[in-house]
Amino acid sequence: MPEDHLLERLEKLEGIVETTVQIIPPLINDLSRRIDGLREEVRGMEAKLEGRIQAVETKLEERIQEVETRLEGQIQQVKTELEDRIQRTETKLESRIQQVEAKLEDRIQQVETGLEGRIQEVETRLGGRIQDVETKLEGRIQAVESKLEGRIENLRQEVKTEINTAFNKAMLLFTAIGAVLALLTLFR
């Protein structure tokens, strides 16, 4: 009798094993289909990420180009304005100096005898004035150049800051992509 009981248990176990063996292949096939589906989704995400990276790179390049173009335009405009002002100032000074020289020559011719000492004083005074004007102009030109250099340096710093910001954003994006790719690699 104990043998019958063991035989009965053995038959039940055989039934369970046969049922399990029949159920496992469809489960494996279903699992394989799911894995293939996940792989396709991962490939789709990779393509989307590459597209977004390309779009970000294009936008960054366009922004950098816009900033460079704008800065070049502003620098050229300031340069042109300075050249115009310098030219106008030089013309005015030349005209005034010529007028003064003409007047002095007329007066010298009229009162040449006895006024040579005074003429020398006037010439010395005018030379000092011209020197003062030139010194002032040089100082102004130097101040304008210093201001321009400061502005250009500020603009360069702003461009560098924007480039650094864009680079940092790109690095964050690349880090995120790396993390996503690492996760995808784990799912494979």
C-alpha positions in Angstrom: 0.0 0.0 0.0 2.7 2.5 0.7 4.0 1.7 -2.8 0.6 2.6 -4.3 0.7 5.9 -2.5 4.1 6.6 -3.8 3.1 5.6 -7.4 0.1 7.9 -7.1 2.3 10.8 -6.0 4.8 10.0 -8.8 2.0 10.1 -11.4 0.8 13.5 -10.1 4.3 14.9 -10.3 4.7 13.6 -13.8 1.4 15.4 -14.7 2.6 18.6 -13.2 6.0 18.3 -15.0 4.3 17.6 -18.4 1.9 20.6 -17.9 4.8 22.9 -16.9 6.9 21.7 -20.0 3.9 22.6 -22.2 3.4 26.0 -20.7 7.1 27.2 -20.7 7.7 27.5 -24.6 4.8 30.0 -25.1 6.0 32.0 -22.1 9.5 32.1 -23.5 8.2 33.2 -26.9 6.1 35.9 -25.3 9.1 37.1 -23.3 11.2 37.1 -26.4 8.6 39.3 -28.2 8.5 41.7 -25.3 12.3 42.0 -25.3 12.3 42.7 -29.1 9.6 45.4 -28.6 11.7 47.0 -25.9 14.7 47.0 -28.2 12.7 48.8 -31.0 11.5 51.4 -28.5 15.1 52.0 -27.4 16.2 52.4 -31.0 13.4 54.9 -31.6 14.5 56.9 -28.5 18.1 56.9 -29.7 17.0 58.4 -33.0 15.0 61.1 -31.3 17.9 62.0 -29.0 20.2 62.3 -31.9 17.8 64.6 -33.7 17.4 66.8 -30.6 21.2 67.0 -30.1 21.6 68.0 -33.8 18.9 70.7 -33.3 20.6 72.1 -30.2 24.0 72.2 -32.0 22.4 74.0 -34.9 20.7 76.5 -32.6 24.0 77.1 -30.7 25.9 77.7 -34.0 23.3 80.1 -35.2 23.3 82.1 -32.0 27.1 82.3 -31.9 27.0 83.5 -35.5 24.4 86.1 -34.7 26.4 87.4 -31.8 29.6 87.6 -33.8 27.8 89.4 -36.6 26.2 91.9 -34.2 29.5 92.5 -32.5 31.3 93.1 -35.8 28.6 95.5 -36.9 28.8 97.4 -33.6 32.6 97.6 -33.7 32.6 98.7 -37.3 30.0 101.4 -36.5 32.0 102.7 -33.5 35.1 102.7 -35.6 33.5 104.6 -38.4 32.0 107.2 -36.0 35.4 107.7 -34.3 37.1 108.1 -37.6 34.5 110.7 -38.7 34.8 112.7 -35.5 38.6 112.6 -35.7 38.5 113.8 -39.3 36.0 116.6 -38.5 38.1 117.7 -35.5 41.3 117.7 -37.6 39.6 119.7 -40.3 38.3 122.3 -37.9 41.7 122.6 -36.2 43.5 123.0 -39.5 41.0 125.6 -40.6 41.4 127.6 -37.4 45.1 127.3 -37.4 45.2 128.6 -41.0 43.0 131.5 -40.2 45.1 132.5 -37.2 48.3 132.1 -39.3 46.8 134.3 -42.1 45.8 137.0 -39.6 49.2 136.9 -38.0 51.0 137.3 -41.3 48.8 140.3 -42.2 49.5 142.0 -38.9 53.2 141.1 -39.1 53.5 142.7 -42.5 51.7 145.9 -41.2 53.7 146.4 -38.1 56.8 144.4 -38.7 59.2 147.1 -37.5 58.9 147.3 -33.7 56.5 144.4 -33.1 58.8 141.5 -33.6 59.0 140.9 -29.9 55.2 140.9 -29.6 54.8 138.7 -32.6 57.2 136.2 -31.0 55.1 136.2 -27.8 51.9 135.7 -29.8 53.4 132.8 -31.7 54.6 131.3 -28.5 51.2 131.7 -26.9 49.5 130.2 -30.0 51.9 127.3 -30.0 51.0 126.7 -26.4 47.3 126.9 -27.2 47.7 124.5 -30.1 49.7 122.2 -27.9 46.9 122.4 -25.3 44.3 121.6 -27.9 46.3 118.8 -29.3 46.9 117.4 -25.8 43.2 117.7 -24.9 42.3 116.0 -28.2 44.8 113.3 -27.6 43.4 112.8 -24.1 39.9 112.7 -25.4 40.8 110.2 -28.2 42.7 108.1 -25.6 39.6 108.2 -23.3 37.3 107.2 -26.2 39.7 104.4 -27.2 39.8 103.2 -23.5 36.0 103.2 -23.3 35.8 101.3 -26.6 38.3 98.8 -25.5 36.3 98.3 -22.2 33.1 97.9 -24.1 34.6 95.5 -26.6 36.1 93.5 -23.6 32.6 93.5 -22.0 31.1 92.2 -25.2 33.8 89.5 -25.5 33.0 88.5 -21.9 29.3 88.3 -22.6 30.0 86.2 -25.7 32.3 84.0 -23.7 29.6 83.7 -21.0 26.9 82.8 -23.6 29.3 80.2 -25.2 30.1 78.8 -21.8 26.4 78.6 -20.9 25.6 76.9 -24.2 28.5 74.5 -23.7 27.3 73.7 -20.1 23.8 73.0 -21.4 25.3 70.8 -24.2 27.3 68.9 -21.6 24.2 68.4 -19.4 22.4 67.2 -22.5 25.3 64.8 -23.4 25.3 63.6 -19.8 21.6 62.9 -19.9 22.1 61.1 -23.2 24.9 59.1 -21.7 22.6 58.1 -18.8 19.8 57.1 -21.2 22.2 55.1 -23.3 23.6 53.4 -20.2 20.0 52.5 -19.1 19.3 51.2 -22.6 22.4 49.1 -22.5 21.2 47.6 -19.3 17.9 46.7 -20.9 19.7 44.9 -23.7 
